[in-house]
Amino acid sequence: MLAVQIGIGLLVACFSKTVSQAFVIANFPLGFLMFLTGASFPLPRLTLFTLVGHSFAPPDLLPPTHAVIALNKIFTLGARLQDVTFELGTLTLLSTLYFSLGIWLFEKTQMRADKR
């Protein structure tokens, strides 16, 4: 999850010119990550498609969704670690994607050397 937070922080930095502006902009991804992942309250799933027995909904593009599902399975339903391998794999894949996207965009927008 740390990779997701760093990646989103880098994405926020790409669209901010000042610290105050970053503080305001960071509230939008925080809201998405808190309320659309099912962490605050359960959301109805609008299934887009099913692949290998797993349904996919729009919030599944947010990595914390899979962490919340895995934690619910473990703490509420008594699932074992091997029962949540799909969620952990998806969480790892999406975390890597967000982190890589954050690094790439930060490098493109903020790390340019002035060639004057």
C-alpha positions as CSV (number, residue, x, y, z in Angstrom):
1,M,0.0,0.0,0.0
2,L,2.9,2.3,0.5
3,A,3.7,2.2,-3.2
4,V,0.1,3.3,-3.9
5,Q,0.4,6.3,-1.5
6,I,3.8,7.3,-3.0
7,G,2.5,6.9,-6.5
8,I,-0.5,9.0,-5.8
9,G,1.6,11.6,-4.0
10,L,3.8,11.9,-7.1
11,L,0.8,12.3,-9.3
12,V,-0.6,15.1,-7.0
13,A,2.9,16.7,-7.1
14,C,2.7,16.7,-10.9
15,F,-0.4,18.8,-11.0
16,S,0.6,21.2,-8.1
17,K,2.6,24.3,-8.3
18,T,2.7,25.0,-4.5
19,V,2.5,23.0,-1.3
20,S,-0.9,24.6,-0.5
21,Q,-2.2,23.7,-3.9
22,A,-1.0,20.1,-3.4
23,F,-2.8,20.0,-0.1
24,V,-6.1,20.9,-1.8
25,I,-5.6,18.6,-4.8
26,A,-4.7,15.6,-2.6
27,N,-8.1,15.6,-1.0
28,F,-9.7,14.3,-4.2
29,P,-7.7,11.1,-4.5
30,L,-8.1,10.6,-0.7
31,G,-11.8,10.9,-1.1
32,F,-11.8,8.3,-3.9
33,L,-9.6,6.0,-2.0
34,M,-11.7,6.3,1.2
35,F,-15.2,6.2,-0.1
36,L,-15.1,4.3,-3.4
37,T,-13.1,1.3,-2.1
38,G,-15.6,0.1,0.5
39,A,-13.3,1.1,3.4
40,S,-15.8,3.5,5.0
41,F,-19.0,1.7,4.1
42,P,-19.9,-1.2,1.8
43,L,-20.8,-0.3,-1.8
44,P,-23.0,-2.2,-4.1
45,R,-21.0,-3.8,-6.9
46,L,-21.8,-2.9,-10.5
47,T,-20.2,-5.8,-12.2
48,L,-18.7,-4.9,-15.6
49,F,-17.4,-8.4,-16.5
50,T,-16.3,-11.7,-14.9
51,L,-12.9,-13.2,-15.5
52,V,-11.7,-16.5,-14.1
53,G,-14.5,-16.5,-11.5
54,H,-13.9,-13.0,-10.3
55,S,-16.2,-10.1,-11.0
56,F,-14.8,-6.7,-11.9
57,A,-16.4,-3.4,-11.0
58,P,-15.2,0.2,-11.5
59,P,-13.8,0.5,-7.9
60,D,-11.5,-2.5,-8.7
61,L,-9.2,0.0,-10.5
62,L,-8.3,1.4,-7.1
63,P,-5.8,-0.7,-5.2
64,P,-7.2,-0.3,-1.7
65,T,-10.4,-2.0,-2.9
66,H,-8.6,-5.3,-3.0
67,A,-7.0,-4.7,0.4
68,V,-10.4,-4.1,1.9
69,I,-11.9,-7.2,0.3
70,A,-8.9,-9.3,1.5
71,L,-9.2,-7.9,5.0
72,N,-13.0,-8.5,5.1
73,K,-12.5,-12.1,3.9
74,I,-9.8,-12.7,6.6
75,F,-11.4,-10.9,9.6
76,T,-15.1,-11.4,8.9
77,L,-15.3,-14.6,7.0
78,G,-12.2,-16.4,8.5
79,A,-10.5,-16.9,5.2
80,R,-6.9,-18.1,5.2
81,L,-4.0,-16.4,3.4
82,Q,-4.2,-18.7,0.4
83,D,-7.9,-17.7,0.0
84,V,-7.0,-14.1,-0.7
85,T,-4.1,-14.7,-3.2
86,F,-6.2,-13.1,-6.0
87,E,-6.8,-9.9,-4.0
88,L,-3.1,-9.7,-3.0
89,G,-1.9,-10.3,-6.5
90,T,-4.3,-7.7,-7.9
91,L,-3.2,-5.3,-5.1
92,T,0.4,-5.8,-6.0
93,L,-0.2,-5.4,-9.7
94,L,-2.2,-2.2,-9.3
95,S,0.3,-0.8,-6.7
96,T,3.1,-1.3,-9.1
97,L,1.1,0.3,-11.9
98,Y,0.3,3.4,-9.8
99,F,3.8,3.7,-8.5
100,S,5.3,3.4,-12.0
101,L,2.8,5.9,-13.5
102,G,3.6,8.4,-10.7
103,I,7.4,8.1,-11.3
104,W,7.0,8.4,-15.0
105,L,4.7,11.4,-14.9
106,F,6.7,13.1,-12.2
107,E,9.9,12.6,-14.3
108,K,8.2,14.0,-17.4
109,T,6.6,17.1,-15.7
110,Q,8.9,18.0,-12.8
111,M,12.4,16.7,-13.5
112,R,13.0,18.5,-16.8
113,A,16.3,20.4,-17.0
114,D,16.0,23.8,-18.4
115,K,18.0,24.0,-21.6
116,R,18.6,27.7,-21.8
